[in-house]
Amino acid sequence: MIAGRYKRISFVPVVLAAVILLASCADIWCWKGGKGDISSMSIKTESFGRTPQGEQVQLYVLTNANGVKAQIMDYGATVVSLEVPDRDGKMADVVLGYDNLRDYIKNSPYFGAIVGRYGNRIAKGRFTLEGVEYTLAKNNGENHLHGGIKGFDKVLWRSESVNKPNAVGIKFSYLSKDGEEGYPGNLDCSVTYLLTNDNELKIEYLVTTDKPTPVNLTHHGYFNLSGCERDILGHELMLKADRFTPVDSGLIPTGELRPVKGTVMDFTKPTPIGARINSDDQQIKFGGGYDHNWVLKRTGKGLSLAARVYEPSSGRIMEVLTTEPGVQFYSGNFLDGTITGKGGIVYKHRYGFCLETQHYPDSPNKPSFPSVILRPGQKYTQTTIYRFLTR
């Protein structure tokens, strides 16, 4: 009896000490997930270098109970890598990017970043709101693209870990000040990445403002479900959309919502990305391939399936679910072999594709499009999920 009491008394401080030690550790947090033990889900923190201004950039390594791993840095709230299994359980990184911070700063076509304040294009870099014309940078020919010269992809976000019963995550926060890149209003933004035990990368957005202003944030991940072993032309794509927004030669929507039926834009049934990508079609010629917004066929106001991509050689499937009304499908047309990415892989023509959930391009100048204007007292919210499966 005495021995038993001593065991119980001595065990308590040991447990408490272990808990305190884990809680105080700055480099790793672990907790029990829905499908694993207490050490199967984790967040680790590593240094990823410094900006030219001397700011320390952190890389957060998220691992779920199935061994799926996401690396996300606070510069640009950028997904640096995402390792998911193929049909045989072999892990591979399915996103394009760099091994070092220097290349992200020097020459990144928005690899894996959060873009804003306005993802996609605004015609001629200007819009009028409540009788006032605002002028933005023209950083894409005559047009404004992805927030301007220093958009959200080029700033350092504040970060904190997130504890969910079935996920590990990081919440990034950024205050975009009134007048930044020409936009009105102080914009208080948060973007939370959650890696779930259902092999989902879930992205939750929350934005408020103190002045009316356009807001259209999106994630600009470049995916290749083969693990970048080949181009993406053999990937089979389904888009849950029966209309798209045709563009002019500057890739600005004309305002029309055109049916896809009978056109090269019809992905209502799974179709290889490369099947019609070199067709003699004006929209294909304007984009140099696919670089268009599809009008999603939604069911209700919550999350709806937007797209499904299947890569036959690996068996990997990626589903995209979103609360947004549109998705920009980009087929990596401007990748040309001049970029060497992670592991020394050369990103050749069409070595990655993007599915950017969004409101439509140039909406501030298109009153017929769903509004992107956020006003004081309102909240901009958006959720997008990239879910990974195999077949």
C-alpha positions as CSV (number, residue, x, y, z in Angstrom):
1,M,0.0,0.0,0.0
2,I,2.8,2.4,0.9
3,A,4.7,1.6,-2.3
4,G,1.5,2.2,-4.3
5,R,1.0,5.6,-2.7
6,Y,4.5,6.6,-3.4
7,K,4.1,5.7,-7.0
8,R,1.0,7.8,-7.4
9,I,2.5,10.8,-5.6
10,S,5.8,10.7,-7.6
11,F,4.1,10.3,-11.0
12,V,2.1,13.6,-10.9
13,P,5.1,16.0,-10.8
14,V,6.8,14.0,-13.6
15,V,3.7,14.4,-15.8
16,L,3.4,18.1,-15.0
17,A,7.0,18.7,-15.7
18,A,6.7,17.0,-19.1
19,V,3.7,19.1,-20.0
20,I,5.4,22.3,-19.0
21,L,8.5,21.3,-21.0
22,L,6.4,20.6,-24.1
23,A,4.4,23.8,-23.7
24,S,7.5,25.9,-23.4
25,C,9.3,24.5,-26.4
26,A,9.5,27.1,-29.1
27,D,10.4,24.8,-31.9
28,I,7.8,22.1,-31.8
29,W,4.2,21.6,-30.6
30,C,2.5,18.1,-30.6
31,W,-0.9,16.9,-29.7
32,K,-3.1,13.9,-30.3
33,G,-4.9,14.0,-33.6
34,G,-8.0,12.2,-34.8
35,K,-6.1,9.4,-36.5
36,G,-2.8,9.3,-34.6
37,D,-1.1,9.3,-31.2
38,I,0.2,12.3,-29.3
39,S,3.3,12.6,-31.4
40,S,1.8,12.0,-34.8
41,M,0.7,15.6,-35.5
42,S,3.3,18.3,-35.2
43,I,4.4,21.9,-36.0
44,K,8.1,22.5,-36.2
45,T,9.7,25.9,-36.8
46,E,12.9,26.5,-38.8
47,S,14.8,29.5,-40.0
48,F,14.4,30.2,-43.7
49,G,16.8,33.1,-44.0
50,R,16.5,36.9,-43.8
51,T,15.1,39.5,-46.2
52,P,17.3,42.2,-47.6
53,Q,16.0,44.4,-44.8
54,G,17.3,41.9,-42.2
55,E,13.9,40.5,-41.2
56,Q,14.0,36.9,-40.0
57,V,11.8,34.6,-42.1
58,Q,10.4,31.4,-40.4
59,L,9.4,28.2,-42.1
60,Y,6.7,26.2,-40.4
61,V,6.6,22.4,-41.0
62,L,3.2,20.9,-40.5
63,T,2.8,17.1,-40.3
64,N,-0.6,15.3,-40.0
65,A,-1.3,11.9,-38.5
66,N,-0.8,10.2,-42.0
67,G,2.6,11.7,-42.6
68,V,1.4,14.3,-45.0
69,K,3.7,17.3,-44.7
70,A,3.3,21.0,-45.6
71,Q,6.1,23.6,-45.3
72,I,4.8,27.2,-45.1
73,M,6.8,30.4,-44.6
74,D,5.7,33.7,-43.2
75,Y,7.1,35.6,-46.2
76,G,4.1,35.9,-48.4
77,A,2.3,33.3,-46.3
78,T,3.7,31.0,-48.9
79,V,3.4,27.2,-49.2
80,V,6.9,26.1,-49.9
81,S,6.2,22.3,-50.2
82,L,3.4,19.9,-49.8
83,E,4.2,16.1,-49.6
84,V,1.3,13.8,-50.3
85,P,1.1,10.0,-51.1
86,D,0.6,8.3,-54.4
87,R,-1.5,5.1,-54.8
88,D,1.3,3.0,-53.4
89,G,1.8,5.3,-50.4
90,K,5.0,6.9,-51.8
91,M,5.3,10.6,-50.7
92,A,6.2,13.3,-53.2
93,D,6.2,17.1,-53.2
94,V,3.3,18.3,-55.5
95,V,3.9,22.1,-55.5
96,L,6.4,24.2,-57.3
97,G,8.8,26.5,-55.4
98,Y,12.3,27.1,-54.3
99,D,14.8,25.7,-51.8
100,N,15.8,29.1,-50.5
101,L,14.3,32.5,-49.6
102,R,16.6,34.4,-52.0
103,D,15.0,33.0,-55.1
104,Y,11.5,33.7,-53.8
105,I,12.4,37.3,-53.3
106,K,14.4,37.6,-56.6
107,N,12.3,35.7,-59.1
108,S,9.0,34.1,-58.1
109,P,5.9,33.9,-60.3
110,Y,3.9,33.9,-57.1
111,F,4.8,30.3,-56.3
112,G,2.5,29.2,-53.4
113,A,1.8,32.7,-52.1
114,I,-1.2,34.5,-50.9
115,V,-1.9,37.3,-53.3
116,G,-3.8,40.5,-52.7
117,R,-5.3,43.0,-52.0
118,Y,-6.7,42.0,-55.4
119,G,-5.8,38.6,-56.9
120,N,-5.9,38.7,-60.7
121,R,-6.2,41.7,-63.0
122,I,-7.7,45.2,-62.8
123,A,-7.9,46.8,-66.2
124,K,-5.6,49.7,-66.8
125,G,-4.7,49.9,-63.1
126,R,-7.6,52.0,-62.0
127,F,-11.1,51.8,-60.6
128,T,-13.7,54.2,-59.3
129,L,-15.4,53.8,-55.9
130,E,-18.0,56.2,-54.6
131,G,-17.1,58.9,-57.1
132,V,-13.3,58.7,-56.4
133,E,-10.9,57.3,-59.0
134,Y,-8.0,55.2,-57.6
135,T,-4.8,54.6,-59.5
136,L,-2.8,51.4,-59.1
137,A,0.5,50.1,-60.4
138,K,0.5,48.8,-63.9
139,N,2.7,45.7,-63.4
140,N,1.2,43.5,-66.1
141,G,1.3,45.4,-69.4
142,E,-1.4,48.1,-69.1
143,N,-3.0,46.3,-66.2
144,H,-2.7,45.8,-62.5
145,L,-2.0,42.2,-61.3
146,H,-2.1,40.5,-57.9
147,G,-1.9,43.5,-55.7
148,G,0.8,45.5,-57.5
149,I,4.5,46.0,-57.0
150,K,4.6,44.9,-53.4
151,G,1.5,42.8,-52.9
152,F,0.7,40.4,-50.1
153,D,3.1,37.8,-51.6
154,K,6.0,40.1,-50.8
155,V,5.4,41.1,-47.2
156,L,6.2,39.4,-43.9
157,W,3.1,38.2,-42.1
158,R,2.8,37.7,-38.3
159,S,2.2,34.1,-37.3
160,E,0.9,32.0,-34.5
161,S,0.2,28.3,-34.2
162,V,-3.4,26.9,-34.3
163,N,-4.6,23.9,-32.3
164,K,-7.5,22.0,-33.8
165,P,-8.8,18.5,-32.8
166,N,-8.1,17.1,-36.3
167,A,-5.6,19.5,-37.7
168,V,-2.4,21.4,-37.2
169,G,-2.1,24.9,-38.5
170,I,-0.7,28.4,-38.7
171,K,-2.6,31.7,-38.6
172,F,-0.9,34.5,-40.5
173,S,-1.9,38.2,-40.0
174,Y,-1.1,41.4,-41.8
175,L,-2.2,45.0,-41.6
176,S,-2.3,46.6,-45.1
177,K,-2.3,50.3,-44.4
178,D,-4.5,52.9,-46.0
179,G,-3.0,53.9,-49.4
180,E,-0.8,50.8,-49.7
181,E,-0.3,50.1,-53.4
182,G,-3.0,52.8,-54.1
183,Y,-5.9,51.0,-52.3
184,P,-8.1,52.9,-49.8
185,G,-8.6,51.8,-46.2
186,N,-6.6,50.0,-43.5
187,L,-7.1,46.3,-44.2
188,D,-6.8,43.9,-41.3
189,C,-6.2,40.5,-42.8
190,S,-5.8,37.0,-41.5
191,V,-5.1,33.7,-43.4
192,T,-5.1,30.4,-41.6
193,Y,-3.7,27.3,-43.1
194,L,-4.9,24.0,-41.6
195,L,-3.4,20.6,-42.5
196,T,-6.1,18.1,-41.5
197,N,-6.0,14.3,-40.9
198,D,-8.2,14.0,-43.9
199,N,-5.2,15.0,-46.0
200,E,-6.7,18.5,-46.7
201,L,-4.9,21.8,-46.9
202,K,-7.6,24.1,-45.7
203,I,-7.3,27.9,-46.1
204,E,-9.5,30.3,-44.1
205,Y,-9.5,34.0,-44.8
206,L,-10.9,36.9,-42.7
207,V,-10.6,40.6,-43.6
208,T,-12.0,43.8,-42.2
209,T,-11.6,47.4,-43.3
210,D,-12.2,51.0,-42.1
211,K,-13.0,52.4,-45.6
212,P,-14.8,50.9,-48.6
213,T,-12.2,49.0,-50.7
214,P,-12.1,46.1,-53.2
215,V,-10.8,42.8,-51.7
216,N,-10.1,39.6,-53.6
217,L,-7.5,37.3,-51.9
218,T,-6.4,34.0,-53.3
219,H,-3.8,31.3,-52.9
220,H,-1.5,31.0,-55.9
221,G,-0.2,27.5,-55.6
222,Y,1.4,25.8,-58.6
223,F,0.6,22.1,-58.5
224,N,2.0,19.0,-60.3
225,L,0.6,15.8,-59.0
226,S,3.3,13.7,-60.6
227,G,5.8,15.2,-58.2
228,C,7.2,17.3,-61.0
229,E,8.4,14.3,-62.9
230,R,6.7,15.5,-66.1
231,D,4.5,18.3,-67.4
232,I,0.9,18.6,-66.4
233,L,-0.7,18.0,-69.8
234,G,-1.7,14.4,-68.9
235,H,-3.5,15.5,-65.8
236,E,-7.2,15.0,-66.1
237,L,-9.2,18.1,-65.1
238,M,-12.9,18.5,-64.2
239,L,-14.3,22.0,-63.5
240,K,-17.7,22.3,-62.0
241,A,-18.6,25.2,-64.2
242,D,-20.7,25.6,-67.3
243,R,-19.7,29.2,-68.0
244,F,-16.5,31.2,-68.1
245,T,-15.5,34.8,-68.5
246,P,-13.9,35.4,-71.9
247,V,-11.1,37.9,-72.1
248,D,-9.5,40.4,-74.5
249,S,-5.9,40.3,-75.6
250,G,-4.8,41.8,-72.3
251,L,-6.6,39.0,-70.4
252,I,-9.3,41.4,-69.1
253,P,-12.8,39.9,-69.0
254,T,-15.2,41.4,-71.5
255,G,-18.1,41.2,-69.1
256,E,-19.7,38.2,-70.8
257,L,-20.5,34.9,-69.1
258,R,-20.1,32.5,-72.0
259,P,-21.3,28.9,-72.0
260,V,-18.4,26.4,-72.2
261,K,-20.5,23.7,-74.0
262,G,-19.0,22.8,-77.3
263,T,-15.8,24.8,-76.7
264,V,-12.2,24.2,-75.7
265,M,-13.2,25.6,-72.3
266,D,-15.5,22.7,-71.5
267,F,-14.1,20.7,-68.5
268,T,-17.5,19.6,-67.2
269,K,-16.2,16.0,-67.7
270,P,-12.7,14.9,-66.9
271,T,-10.4,15.9,-69.8
272,P,-6.6,15.9,-70.1
273,I,-5.3,19.4,-69.8
274,G,-3.3,19.0,-73.0
275,A,-6.2,17.6,-75.1
276,R,-7.1,21.0,-76.6
277,I,-4.5,23.4,-75.3
278,N,-2.9,24.0,-78.7
279,S,-6.2,24.4,-80.5
280,D,-6.8,27.3,-83.0
281,D,-9.1,29.1,-80.6
282,Q,-9.0,32.9,-79.9
283,Q,-9.3,32.5,-76.2
284,I,-6.5,30.0,-76.1
285,K,-4.3,32.3,-78.2
286,F,-5.0,35.2,-75.9
287,G,-3.9,33.2,-72.9
288,G,-1.1,31.2,-74.5
289,G,-3.1,28.3,-73.2
290,Y,-5.6,28.4,-70.3
291,D,-5.5,31.5,-68.1
292,H,-9.2,32.2,-67.5
293,N,-11.8,32.4,-64.9
294,W,-14.6,29.8,-64.7
295,V,-18.0,30.7,-63.2
296,L,-18.6,27.9,-60.6
297,K,-21.9,26.1,-60.5
298,R,-22.4,26.3,-56.8
299,T,-24.8,24.5,-54.4
300,G,-25.8,26.8,-51.6
301,K,-23.6,29.4,-49.8
302,G,-21.1,27.0,-48.1
303,L,-18.3,25.0,-49.5
304,S,-18.9,23.5,-52.9
305,L,-16.8,21.3,-55.2
306,A,-15.0,23.5,-57.7
307,A,-12.5,21.2,-59.4
308,R,-11.0,17.7,-59.4
309,V,-7.7,16.8,-60.9
310,Y,-6.4,13.2,-61.5
311,E,-2.8,12.3,-62.4
312,P,-2.9,8.7,-63.9
313,S,0.7,7.6,-63.4
314,S,0.7,8.3,-59.6
315,G,-3.0,7.9,-58.9
316,R,-3.1,11.2,-57.0
317,I,-6.3,13.2,-57.0
318,M,-6.7,16.8,-55.9
319,E,-10.2,18.1,-55.2
320,V,-10.8,21.9,-54.7
321,L,-13.7,23.0,-52.6
322,T,-14.5,26.7,-52.1
323,T,-17.0,29.3,-51.0
324,E,-15.9,31.6,-53.8
325,P,-17.9,32.2,-57.1
326,G,-15.0,31.6,-59.5
327,V,-11.8,29.8,-60.1
328,Q,-8.9,30.8,-62.3
329,F,-7.4,27.8,-64.1
330,Y,-3.9,28.6,-65.3
331,S,-1.9,26.0,-67.2
332,G,1.7,27.2,-66.5
333,N,2.0,28.9,-69.9
334,F,4.8,31.3,-68.9
335,L,7.0,28.6,-67.4
336,D,9.7,28.2,-70.0
337,G,12.6,26.3,-68.5
338,T,14.5,29.3,-67.2
339,I,13.5,28.6,-63.6
340,T,15.3,25.9,-61.5
341,G,13.2,25.0,-58.5
342,K,13.4,22.7,-55.5
343,G,15.9,19.8,-55.8
344,G,17.4,21.2,-59.0
345,I,14.2,20.5,-61.0
346,V,13.9,22.7,-64.1
347,Y,10.4,24.0,-64.5
348,K,9.7,23.6,-68.1
349,H,6.8,24.7,-70.2
350,R,3.5,23.8,-68.4
351,Y,5.2,22.0,-65.5
352,G,2.6,23.3,-63.1
353,F,-1.1,24.4,-63.0
354,C,-3.0,26.8,-60.7
355,L,-6.6,26.7,-59.5
356,E,-7.0,30.0,-57.8
357,T,-10.4,30.4,-56.1
358,Q,-11.6,34.0,-56.4
359,H,-14.1,36.6,-57.4
360,Y,-13.9,37.4,-61.1
361,P,-11.0,39.5,-62.6
362,D,-11.6,43.2,-63.0
363,S,-14.8,43.1,-60.9
364,P,-14.3,46.7,-59.6
365,N,-14.9,47.8,-63.2
366,K,-17.7,45.3,-64.0
367,P,-20.9,46.2,-62.1
368,S,-22.6,43.1,-63.4
369,F,-20.0,40.8,-61.7
370,P,-20.4,39.8,-58.0
371,S,-19.3,42.7,-55.9
372,V,-15.8,42.7,-54.3
373,I,-16.3,45.9,-52.3
374,L,-15.8,45.4,-48.5
375,R,-17.2,48.1,-46.3
376,P,-16.6,49.1,-42.6
377,G,-18.5,46.8,-40.3
378,Q,-18.5,43.9,-42.8
379,K,-16.3,40.9,-42.9
380,Y,-14.7,39.3,-45.9
381,T,-14.6,35.6,-45.3
382,Q,-13.5,32.8,-47.7
383,T,-12.7,29.2,-47.3
384,T,-10.9,27.0,-49.8
385,I,-9.8,23.4,-49.4
386,Y,-7.3,21.4,-51.4
387,R,-8.1,17.8,-50.6
388,F,-5.7,14.9,-51.7
389,L,-6.9,11.4,-52.5
390,T,-5.7,8.4,-54.6
391,R,-7.1,6.1,-57.1
